[in-house]
Amino acid sequence: MAEERIQSYNEKEFIGKYHTLIYNYILPLRNSRLHTQIMAQIDKLISKAYNRRSAVTKVLRKTKNSFQDLFDMEFTDDEEESDNGVSGEEESDSEHV
């Protein structure tokens, strides 16, 4: 597998998705207490001979309600339009700090 490369026609798509993953998920979560707890639980299960997929699935099912605050955001009509691209303005990086 190490010799396999991402095919060039998929490279642009991969970079775009990887950017989204890092910017929207990894950076905001990497220093969070919740992420630290989840990773500790996953590591504990792996040390008990769970495979990685099973450990991740089990922990995420157990902690899924902890993510509710990330998704239960209330928006005003102006914010919803902006988030849906209706306003036509690009958001700057400084708004995501």
N, C-alpha and C positions, 0 to 999 in steps of 0.2 A: 503494500500500500504506500509506503514512503516514496516509492518511485513514481506513483501516479501524480499527474499534474491536473490542475483545473484546466479544462479546455479553454482556449483563448476566447471563443464566442460566449462562454459563460463567465468570463472574468469580470466584465463590467457589471453584470447582474449580481455576482457574488460580492463585489466591493460595495455596491449600493446597499445590499441587505446587511452586510457586515457593519457598515457605517451606521445604519439604523439600529442594529442590535447594540452596538457600543454606546452610541449617543443617547438613545432612549431608554435603555435598560441597564447595561453594565455600569456606566458611570453613576447614575443615580443610586444604584443598589450597593455598589461595592463597599461603601463605608457604613451601611445601615446595620442596625442591631438585628433586624429581622433576617437579613441575608447571612449574617454571622451565625445566628442560631440555626438557620436552615442548613448551612454547610456543615456545622458541627454535628447535627443529627444525621446527615448523609454520611459523613466520615465514620460515625459510630456504627451505622448499619453495615457499611462496607467492611469495617474491621470485624464484624460478626459474620462475614462470608456472604453477605448479600451482593448480588452483582450491581453495577452502577445504575443501570436502568431501573431495577426494582427499588433500589434505595431512594432514588430521586422521586419516583412515582409515589412511593409510600409517604415520604416526607411532605411532598407538595399536597397530596390529598389531605394529610393531617393538618397542614397549616394554611389551606386555601382561604379560610375566612380572614386570616391576617392581612391579606392583600386587598380586602374590601375598600379600605380607605383610599387606595390608589385609584380606584375606578368609580367610586361614589362621589364624584365631584359635581357640584351644582354650578351651572353657567347662567349668566344673563343672556338675553337674546343677542346682544352685541358680541359677546365672547363666542357663542355658538357659531355665528356667521363667520367670524374671523377664523375659528378652528376648521370650518368647512371650506375655507377658501373663498367665501362669498365677497369678502371685503377687497380681495385682490392684492392685499399687502403681504409682503414676506415678513416673517418673524425673524428678528435678529437673534444671534447667539446670546446676547446679554439678557434677553428675556427669559432664558432657561437657566439662569444662575441660581 
